Amino acid sequence: QWYQRRVRGSITVTEGNCNPHKAIFPREVSLKNYIQLYPDMSRASDALTVCSWIKSYNLTRQNPSYHPHWISYAVPTEDNEMTMAEIDEMWLFGFDNPLSTSETVPLNEWTHLCQTWDALSSLRALYINGTKVASGTTPFGRKLISKGSLVLGQEQASVGGGFQIEETYAGELFGTHILSVALSKEEVARIYRAGLCFDVTQSVYSGDVEVSWNDIMGADWYGNVAAEPMECDAWDNLRAFVGQEITDEFIDYLKLHSTPK
């Protein structure tokens, strides 16, 4: 049974994820380790939000040429139509349009990453753990090209291939999803605070899901990428509220997950 509660009319918090398994990309990197699917993406041509929980194992960040990518979307006319690396840069519509930040993802810790973009305003933003860390613009009138190749764990230099070892991801992924809307900073923060096991397909954004974690779990897995159960205990999710004031979200969360006596 799914338990749902709308929080300030913006998102629905759910208990558990409908596919509570994480993807593990081995510490010993290999060009053979990746997940691939071919989403339509046409509904995301004018706006998108890409979010995921990641836990990086990578230990070679001192090498300036090392840029592991955990997600890459490529089309025939642009192999970097949308990519997200774990260190300092995200790309949208090619290498000529990077979005950089001095913030880095910590090693061996679950971290929430989101990128948002809207064609009408040409605005894009990058979020780490619910906080905006960078923003920028894209070329006016440019839209996301549909029917490309989506790869997790590698960066595509051509559609479905062209991988390079220094761009190979080692770590864990969970809850990765792509929405066909550009979430506000408040909405991104609320999804982060909802915790690791928040399932966007059970939320008010269910109609905007272009790619879900279930889609990824059912995609083609290559090499030694493995699926392992994800612990989705309700009380573990309370860590998302550590250090925060007692808010409506916190009260709603306790009501949602409390066991009636």
Phi, psi and omega in degrees: 000139178261134178252127186230148174209130178282133182253113180050032176067017188243313178225167174247125176273135179236156176269114179087172178240141186290353172218076188283061173233142177259158176260131181245120176260119190304151177298325176278101188291149180207145177291349181274350185265108177191167175240138182223141173210166184236077180288156181293311177065004183294328179288343180263015183291334183254344181193150176202160170224125178246121181226152174197155165267130178230148173229106187274137173261347194301133186240010185244038183288347179292339179280115184295342180272359184266113181225079181294133181250131178265345176211143181211130177239121185235145175232164185304326183268352181201108182283349175244049179299322173202123176220155175222123176263169184267353188257287192219357185219145174230144181239147174218123180067040171105166183291346178282357184228063180278158172236113189249154175212152176278349179289144178234155178277126180293154178280143172059028176228139176293126182229139181261123179242139176219143169235132179239152179204144179224125183291325184298315180267346185064016183268143175222157182211154178240135182234139171237122182051047174079001182246132178290126182244349178197153177210160181188193181231161175245163179306134182299132178086352180286134178238157178288133180277135184270174173059048177254193180253126177253123182236134172252131177102350179216162173252128185273126172264352172208165184299114177079010182193204182071029183291151176231139188298327181286355177247012181276135182272138172233120183157201182238150175229148177204140174070019179300134177206157176235127177253154179266029175223155175264108181289150175282168179296328178292320180291319177299318180296321180292322177295320177298314182291338178292342171098173184306323190263014173295131181248109185296335181287346177255021184245181178291351177266009185303326179285351182255005183283117175269320176224127180250168176296327175297322176300317181292319178297332180264007181277187178274121180254134184237158177067223184254022174294130186234152175255129177230150181303141177257129179284116183241055177285135183302321183289332176299325181294342179295343178299336179294342183258000182301132178083000181259162177287163176287108184248175176298322179299319182295316179296315179298322180297314180297318178297320183295318189257002178285141177271122180300142178267000000 
